[in-house]
Amino acid sequence: MAVITKDTIIGDILDIDETTVPIFLEIGMHCLGCPASRGETVEMACMVHGVDADELVQKINEHIADK
């Protein structure tokens, strides 16, 4: 099982588990298809969108672990 951190690239998360897309969409990250966003780390994207990176990482890891 993959462990997501604040340094994980968003594109890598989507490659690991594409069902994480709704998690990103619900916090306002609607640009998941653009090359720039796929290359950002979770921390970078959270700074741009005003989201707590630690909370997002926890939510993603819980989602992946529940599979």
GIRA-V41444 format. One record per pair of residues at least 24 apart in sequence whose ideal C-beta (glycine too) atoms are under 10 Angstrom apart, sorted by the first residue. I is the first residue (numbers start at 0). J is the second residue. Records with the same first field share a line. If there is no record, write none. Layout:
I = J / J
This chain:
0 = 60 / 63 / 64 / 66
1 = 59 / 60 / 63 / 64
2 = 56 / 59 / 60 / 63 / 64
3 = 41 / 55 / 56 / 57 / 58 / 59 / 60 / 62 / 63
4 = 40 / 41 / 42 / 52 / 53 / 56 / 59 / 60
5 = 40 / 41 / 42 / 43 / 44 / 45 / 52 / 53 / 55 / 56
6 = 40 / 41 / 42 / 43 / 52 / 56
7 = 40 / 41 / 42 / 56 / 59 / 60
8 = 37 / 38 / 39 / 40 / 41 / 43 / 44
9 = 35 / 36 / 37 / 38 / 39 / 40 / 41 / 43 / 44 / 59
10 = 34 / 36 / 37 / 38 / 39
11 = 37 / 38 / 40 / 41
12 = 37 / 40 / 41 / 56 / 59 / 63
13 = 37
15 = 59 / 63
16 = 59 / 62 / 63 / 66
18 = 62 / 63 / 66
19 = 58 / 59 / 62 / 63
21 = 62
22 = 55 / 58 / 59 / 61 / 62
23 = 48 / 50 / 55 / 59
25 = 58
26 = 50 / 51 / 54 / 55 / 58
28 = 55
